[in-house]
Amino acid sequence: MSLIDSEAAFKTHCDRVDSSGGLWQILDANELRTFSALGFAIGTPQSPPSEDEFRAFSTRLNAGTAMSMGESARLKRVHFEACTMIVAHLRSQVNQETGGETIWKLPTAEKIARLELQQARLGGISITGDLQPSFALVDLATMCETNAVVWIAPSRCSKREHEVQLSTKAKPQIVSVEQNSLRLTSSEQDTKADVSTELQWQFAMQRRGIAFDQSGLIAWNTHQRWTQQLLATLMREPPIGFVKVHLEQVTSADRELFSLISAELQKATTVLTATPPPMAVEMEKLRRQGSQCSYAAELQENASKRTRIQWKWTQRAKELSADEKSFKQRLPPHMAELLKKKRIKLLGEMLADLKYPDAHLAEDIAAGLRLAWTAYFDDYTNFSAENTASNAEGAITGLFNLLGLDFAQSGDKALKYSQEFKALGVCFDLSEASEGRASIGHTAERRSEIELVLTDDILDK
């Protein structure tokens, strides 16, 4: 809901103009309760009424009694402001659509009024503290203007308390160029929520449910049933041979549910504010079907599989020990020395078992590059789910040791599994990977090298 269609914002403004409340009472009695209603009640924003027309209009509003000069002035002021706001709203609507912006901000008075009505309706819940959604979250949940379903990640479901604390900090200024002129604006504050624990994740989901309930798109009870279903899956003890579900999986399940809702409601005739709310109906239907719950299904324990594979090749390495020794005896002395600890025959069988396209790789390694001395240094990045990271690390370490490969097991190059790491001069941040986002940038050392090269190049020119 925009400012021009908010009854709460209009009443607040009328009471600010006329503290006695008389202006609002007159307009309310004539069913003129929004800026848009008053702006088009007489004339249009581009065709203002004449003095005589406005005098007749004010008299008709006042039950046939002419208004005093002060009352007429206050009414004229609010009417002029209403027309100005309508024009500004249409202009901003066009700019937002062409610029790709889809977040429509509710007036503060409207947010407060909705919260008060919601608190009275949901008497058993105290919408304060960790349960009160931030104004930014309420804006995100207001999808009525765009009529498009958007998934709101739990990490974006911040609380009002955090937003108030951020508002006390100075906002960074941004200089942009618009229509050949410079414009100085303030950037939006980051109101990201911490969802690293189950309890924090639950609070974030509940705040989102409250925000959706305020917007009238998904009832609190419907959203809460979905949240409880995900939490039950998260807390359930897995059967033998399976691992426990983690937060990344239930977040992925939640994202998939909204993708399915969006696919069902993308028809042009669907109105999100219809009765009953289409989003709530689809959420309840898909929740019962459980079609998206494959994202939250227990992961099969990969450790046992990896252990079996490692055991298989360890035994095969013992069987091939005589062949490995005979093979290296036929190599030139310098290659036999280099490959003394390497299991080339085993590597060849592994590659063949995997149907690796380069069938002669092991033979090429044994042939060497015909150079007097050759060394290879490189970073090999491996990605794993958080709950299987230690198992994946052990499997890779076991594989390299089995093949006799030299690799860093201590020092700066021996990195542990982490959501933030460096490789090949690049910084990776996967802390938001479960929400489909990753950050990649240069390391400080690489940036310094680039700056030095660019500076030297500029000076040379």
C-alpha positions, 0 to 999 in steps of 0.5 A, a space after each residue: 500500500 502506497 502513501 496516497 492509499 493509506 488511511 492511517 497516514 492520511 488521518 495522521 496528516 489531517 490531525 497534524 494540520 488540524 489538531 482539533 480533529 475536526 478536519 478528519 471528522 468532516 472528511 471521514 463523514 464524507 468517506 474521503 479517507 485517503 489522499 487519493 480519494 480527496 485528490 480526485 473528489 474535486 478536479 484532478 491533480 492536473 486540473 485544479 478547481 476554481 475558487 468558486 468550485 472549491 467553496 461549493 465543495 467545502 460547503 457540501 462537505 460541511 453539511 451545507 454550512 459554509 466553512 470559516 476562512 481557517 477551516 477552508 484554508 486547512 482543507 485547501 492545503 490538504 487537497 493541494 498536498 494530496 494532488 502533489 502526492 498523487 503526481 509524485 507517486 505516479 512519477 516514482 512508480 514509473 521510475 521504480 518499474 524502469 529501474 527494476 526496483 520492486 520494494 514499495 515502502 509503506 508509510 510509517 503511520 500505516 505500519 504502526 496502525 497495522 501492528 496495533 490491529 494485528 496485536 489486538 487480533 493475535 492476542 496470544 502473541 506479544 509482538 515485541 523484541 525478537 518477534 517484532 519485524 523491522 520496517 524494512 521486513 514489512 516493506 519486503 513482505 508487501 508484495 501487493 503493488 507488484 503482485 509478484 511472489 518473492 522469497 524473503 530469506 531468513 537472513 533478511 528478516 531483521 527485527 525492529 530493535 536492530 533497525 532502531 539501533 542502526 538508525 542512530 549511526 550516520 548513513 554513508 553518502 552516495 553520489 550518483 549522476 541522474 539526467 546530467 546532474 549530481 545527486 547525493 543520497 544516503 545508502 540503505 542500512 544493512 539490517 541483516 539478521 543473524 540466523 546461525 543457530 536454530 533459535 535465531 532462525 526460528 525467530 527470523 521465520 516468525 518475524 517473517 510470518 508476522 510481516 506477511 500477516 500484516 500485509 494480508 498475504 499469508 495468515 500467521 497460523 498458516 505461516 507458523 505451521 510451515 515454520 513448525 514443520 521445518 523445525 520438526 524436520 530439523 530437530 528429528 533424530 535421523 535413522 541409522 546410516 543418515 545424518 541430521 538435517 541442518 539449517 542450510 537444508 531447511 532454508 533451501 526447502 523454504 526457498 523451494 516452497 516459495 518458488 513453487 508458490 510463484 510458479 502456481 500464481 504467476 497467472 496474470 489474473 491472480 491477485 495476491 490480495 484476493 480472498 482467501 489469500 492465494 499465497 496462503 492457500 498454496 502454502 498450505 496445499 504444498 506444505 501438505 503435499 511435501 513436494 519440496 521436502 526433498 530439500 530437507 530430507 536426511 542426507 545419506 551418510 557419505 562417510 560409510 561410502 567413502 570409507 568403503 571406497 578408500 578401503 577398496 583402493 587401499 587393498 588394491 594398492 597392496 595387491 599392486 605393490 609388486 607391479 608398482 616396483 617392477 614398473 619403476 625398475 623399467 623407468 629411467 633412473 631420474 624418473 624412477 627417483 621422482 616417482 619412487 613414492 608415487 603409485 602410478 599403476 594404482 592411479 591408472 586403475 582409479 582413472 579407468 574406474 572413473 572412466 576418465 577421458 584422458 586414458 593415458 594420463 598415468 603413462 604421461 606422468 610416468 614419462 615426465 616432461 623431459 626436463 632436468 627439474 620440474 615442480 608443480 605448485 597449485 591450489 585445489 579448492 573443494 566444496 562440501 556441505 558443512 556437516 560433511 566437511 570433516 569427512 570430505 577433508 579426511 577422504 581427500 587427505 587419505 586419497 593423496 596419501 594413498 597415491 603418494 602425492 606431496 601436499 601441504 598438511 601444515 602451514 599457511 597452505 594447509 587450510 581448514 574447511 571454512 566458509 571464508 577462504 583464499 585460493 589463487 589470490 582470490 577471497 571466497 565468502 560462502 556464508 550466504 551460500 544457502 541463500 544462493 549468494 557467494 562473494 568473490 574478491 581479490 586478496 589484500 596481497 593481490 590488490 596491492 600487486 594490481 595497484 602497483 602494476 597500474 600505478 607503474 603503467 600510469 607513470 610510464 605513460 
